[in-house]
């Protein structure tokens, strides 16, 4: 039975926003008391949060589909719908979040670090929120937006100070068991250790973590044995310790060639050349093991390695090893730059950014942009008034003006959105003049009769109210 999983594909879906409500207040002697439809609630997010008590992704291996709850629709009487509950998914420290193409989305290190894997949809506005001086009783409301969904890959990279690397049965698990309180499985056959083991070591005033990386054999970086599965657990370690078996019974192996093979695999994996190394000659409690250690130690020291002789059985050299590692870990920690405060990078849009683009594709014109695509998703196309409201918003944004400039004519096909999720219109322009004569939707100021000043002020106030409402909706904070 699988008890350790360090890579899973997770299918996440955020909650949908609730629909706004179109309602009219009614009471005795007030059959039409004005719009009172409430807004829909926001859909819940799917959030990954680091929990140090968790060490495996096993739960998501068995249940890879996770979905947050939807927001509730608005109701009459200006009652807004309840928001959907966020779905918080605890993950181990050191979890890397990638998209389906392998691009890193987040690197979650440190207890409480969070990442929103799927964003809940915003709730639709009710007709009470859509009313204005010009639109006193809207007979429609906006639909809630769907939450985002998709697949993410979670990879666990063990967060440890020291990584023990070496051939199977070199004694790595035995060393962890005597250096720390970890209790890994130990046996006299290769590949006994099938998962990385993690232990905590205290040496004087220094406390550090040590990890056993199993399954490294020739070809591990190419997928042979278990090496490729667990080489990623070496990446975050500050110190690499080569555990060499000086009492191996295999005639075609010796500690020096074992070291060369493991170093070749680490070099092939990449990114580990700057980590300090230490060599441990294990099993020197066996007479043949001590003789071989005495023979190869000068050669290893000539290569520049710090070499220690130990025995997990007799506890020989363990104190010296723990303090030597504490010194190297302390130096590595001191060499790391101080952690910087979190910074929020604000990238304002260019002053000439219209917020959308129009491209000609064969016999159609495609409109792409965050605002027009969001507005289309919010529109109830079964309601003519809602469709007219959408047309007004698109006209104010400048979509019709750009379509005219792009050469669109009445009856041309206009598509808003991406190919797999688009709305198609047969365009019927409401503007008779060129872009330089554009005013409000359906108007041409060349033929306007003079209007009283009070009427012009009311129209300006109504336009300002609509623009402010759209701004508030787009910038909720």
Secondary structure, DSSP 8 states (H G I E B T S, - for coil): ------EEEEEEE----------B--BTTBTT--B----------EEEEE-TT----HHHHH--EEE-------BTTTB-------EEEEE-TTEEEE-TTS-EEEEE-STT-EEEEE--------HHHH--SS-SS-S---------EEEEEEEE----SEEEE-STTSSHHHHHHHHSS------SSTT---S-EEEEEEETTEEEEEEE-----TTGGGT-TTHHHHGGGGTT-SEEEEEEETT---TT--HHHHHHHHHHHHHHH-S-TTSEEEEEEE-TTSHHHHHHHHHHHHHHHHTT--EEE--TTT-TTHHHHHHHHHHHHHHHHHHS--------------TT--S-EEEEETTEEEEE-HHHHHHHHT--TT-HHHHHHHHHHHHHHTHHHHHHHHT--TT-EEEES-TTS-EEEE------S-GGGB-STT-BGGG-----HHHHHHHHHHHHHHHHHHHHHH---
